């Protein structure tokens, strides 16, 4: 036998000798006394051969086998569990342990403040609380997430559908667009504290602070716009955005989104395994966005909005618009569209009723009529027609034309028949200035389309001058939604009148008085009148004036921009200006402006709607007459014929502006264009 075999046999013999792993003796067999320790109490003369002192039986091997098996099983289980935790799930649990320890929450950046031209804040920020879900901290099972959604909906007072619509789908946890989901905004402080005190009941639910927009109200809605949750398509377009970002949706909030949005920060918080906050670690503070100074005069905006709204309500109407611009530089001082909306509601979840009133209403409160509404302009286009006729030497401004209340034109398709184009009343003998003062349609039929010994401009020249004065294309105002209107002609008739695509002299006549297929926005009329007021410069309308940093220093000045200069000779424009002055002193607006506090030049207009006897009521004016600083256009939409709404509204607003408005601190304007 070798040495190895001897080493292996020795312990076996030791166990066998003690009968632990050998065949056990029968129960009751004696164990020799030398096999056990001696009792220290036995006397020295203890006799090992006697019965006393003997152990009657051995334990046997079975108990030791049981213990060995149990120890081995426990050891294997320990190894298996260690393998599972360290190898199979090691990375996952390590990540979870880290996240449970240090938790990052985005701190949204406050948006920049928006001021009016006199530095009155019309959009501010107010602190509030919002509820977010952190995807990595939500329950792992769909059942757990469903239970969480039910509990959260009950606490917030929302439906589960509201939470799901916000972006939390219990069945689909994986969403690459954002790790944070906003499920409630601007919640009460008491509710925020309750959520924070119950982390075990709401795993993955956190409350964070955010600066919410505080808008000055519905009067400014179409200028300022509003903010809302970012769309998925917008995230794909700009990598700086996250799925929970709040961005500008309309107005200057959208146009100047890049400047206003700021830079978000991060907050590291320490949490326990239940999600309860243990403490906060140093944060990366958000950077507030740049602020915006507008050309808007907040006082004028409010007065114009309130005056037009009240006047429409007296006639049971709701739709209208108004624009006020500075003819010296194109600065928009006020821009109103009715009906309007409260932009503050978009920061919260809209109830079904609020959603229906805002988005589904037939009155279209979100529609900006001042820049997107197109209408036949009626007679407010006539100053431009007068300038065009003088520029093309169609007529001398002193030449008088007899207006019996109509002109008759032979029908080329039916010999012997005539077509009459009527005026709103007989005017008698009138020259250009008187035709503007009395808004004589016959005079402008003739200078526009020609009649007898007057050749007329013709539709080609009419279209050319309309485009020079800003019609037929967007002017480029710095808010979205502007449309270009329509300058009609033989090239457009197939689209506007597909069943009768032939351009006739009657179409030219109608275009000459702002009717027929001609379409313009209130903003375009304001820009055209401003060009008449300032002597021939068409300015690009501008809402914003300057961009400020967080300390109020000017980062960028938004300079005035001329679209076109020297549109016409000063003498031609001066005739149109004089005719508009006569409108206020002797003509169709004399009842409102003959004895006004300041010299005003004006033009009234009535445009057919094509429905029953209702019309669109127009009024435009500039003042002071000699050195204009304000152009005003007011439109009352779809009102009974000859109902005075636009003109009295304009009078009320201009009176306020040149009395109460002048008492405020004035802002120096750029040097004006020299007048003829």
CORURBEL-V906099 format. One record per helix or strand of 2 or more residues. SS is the DSSP state (H for helix, E for strand). FROM is the first residue (numbers start at 1). TO is the last residue. If there is no record, write none. Layout:
# CORURBEL-V906099
SS,FROM,TO
SS,FROM,TO
This chain:
# CORURBEL-V906099
H,3,17
H,33,35
H,62,88
H,90,101
E,102,107
E,114,115
E,121,134
H,135,137
H,142,156
H,160,166
E,180,187
H,189,196
E,205,215
H,218,224
E,227,229
H,232,237
E,246,248
H,251,255
H,257,260
E,265,271
E,277,280
E,291,294
H,298,314
E,320,325
E,331,338
H,343,347
H,352,359
H,369,372
H,378,391
E,401,403
E,406,410
E,418,422
E,428,430
H,432,438
H,441,449
H,458,468
H,493,496
H,498,500
H,505,512
E,519,520
H,522,534
E,538,539
E,544,548
E,554,557
E,562,564
H,570,585
H,590,593
E,600,608
E,614,623
E,630,640
H,646,658
H,661,663
